[in-house]
Amino acid sequence: MTERPEAPFDRYRGVVLPGWVDYNGHMNVAYYLVAFDLATDVFLDWIGLDKLHRDARGGTTFTGEVHIGYRRELREGDPLRVATQLLSYDQKRIRYLHKMYHAEQGFEAAFAENLSLYVDLNTRRVAEMGPETLQRLQEVLAAHKTLGIPKEAGSTIARPPLPGS
């Protein structure tokens, strides 16, 4: 793949669909994950882990872990965009951070930090990515390092003290 890496990768666009809205009148928690998953597909395809890769190499990615943080609500019909930053990778794993924005008003609605595992579809086990994929990841990471480390990277759920402690 010869396409120059964007920093951040910013191509996913979507809209909050009527079925994504809950009884509170805003986008339901589960559908943030759906939108982030759709953005993941666009990002990984751009890296070269697309259908052609799956068919030729018999490998793909599975989600190993996701951490989502919510900033502001989205409502039915709101346009959204997701920008993605590659944080790190090794031979078997890809770690990246998505940020979801209201596409017109520009505010950040949510973020998701993801860990994808490369899997051999024949064995259904984690495996090493090929040299062409690792080369592409190296190019993307070099471009994305210029963005700095997002404050959300590696965040955890706050732990309030237990009663009586």
Secondary structure, 3 states (H helix, E strand, C coil): CCCCCCCCEEEEEEECCHHHECCCCCECHHHHHHHHHHHHHHHHHHHCCCHHHHHHHCEEEEEEEEEEEECCCCCCCCEEEEEEEEEEECCCEEEEEEEEEECCCCCEEEEEEEEEEEEECCCCEECCCCHHHHHHHHHHHHHHHHHCCCCCCCCCCCCCCCCCC
